[in-house]
Amino acid sequence: MNSNYALHEMLEVHELAAFKTVCMTKSKTMQALVTDPELKQILQQDVQLSQQQLQELGGVLSKVTLT
């Protein structure tokens, strides 16, 4: 995989990671507030998926070489 990215591309990935972090935080917060077990399970799945996606985005950002 080519890890040479333009500055605007790196900033786009960073913006995605920031947005995903906010979404994950909201899902974690909502888990404590909801009473429906099915909704809690959906929120837990979203948190787990978000954590995985953030790790992947972090891996991309850690390998970036600006051109």
N, C-alpha and C positions, 0 to 999 in steps of 0.2 A: 504494500500500500504506500502510495506517495504521501509523505507528510509535509510537503511544501505547500503552504497555503498563503493566500493573500491576507492582509490584515483584516479586511472586511469579512472574510470567511471565518477567521478565528473569532472575531467579535460576534458573528452570528451564532456560532456554537456556544460561546460563553453566554449569550442572551438566552438560548434554549435551556442551558443548564440552570440559569437563574430562575427562569419561569417554571421549570420542572421542580425546582426546590420549593418554590412558593406553593405549587399544587400539592406536593407531598406533605408540606406542613399543614395545609388546610385539611387534607384527608386524615392526618393523624389527630388533629384537633377535633374534627367532626366525629371520629370514632368514640371519643370520650363523651360526646353529647347525645348520640343516637341510642335508642333503646331497641330498635328492630335488629334481631340477630342476622338476618340476611343482608341488611344494609351494612352492618358492621363488617361482615365477611367481604363484601364488595370493596369497602374502604381499605381493609387490610390487604387485599389483593392489589389494590391500586398503590398502596405504600410499598409493597414488595417489588412491584414492577417499576415504580419510580426509582427505587434504590438501585436496581439493576441498570436502568437507563442512565442514571447519573454516574454510575461507575464507568459505563461505556463512554459517555461524553467526557468524563475526566481522563480516561485513557487517550482519547483523541487529543484533548488539549495538552496533555503531558508530552505528546510526541510532535507537536507543531513546530515547524521551522518556518518563520516568516520569510516571504520572498519579496 
